[in-house]
Amino acid sequence: MTDSVYALYSRGREFLATGHPHQAVVVLEKAAAREPEKGSIREALGRALYMTGRWGRARDEFAKAVDIDPVNHYAHFGLGLAAEKTGNRTLALAHLKLAVAMAPLDEYREALDRLSA
């Protein structure tokens, strides 16, 4: 019997929470293949890819998450961080500013301040 998409997503999030991002990528890629328009899966996959140093792919996944759910502040934050890592400062600043505007969390503000300096 194959796992449900929700079971795959839950397992991927558990791998992230326990510090196993490589395993999370494997599971979340399966979930994304089965539900490509699910923003929560794309965001979690973006997190896992970012944590494994695959910043270009993380940027792409966060961008998909933002396209699916434009008010997902964490996806904007992740897109900003990944854009910074891939050398696109303009894109990074734009999405970090959006993240701060949507949810003025310290983590978001610190990243924006660091990049703006």
Buried (B, 14 or more C-beta within 10 A) or exposed (E): EEBEBEEBBBBBBEBBEEEBBEBBBBBBBBBBEBBEEBBBBBBBBBBBBBBBEBBEBBBBBBBBBBEBBEEBBBBBBBBBBBBBBBEBEEBBBBBBBBBBEBBEBEEBEEBBEEBEE
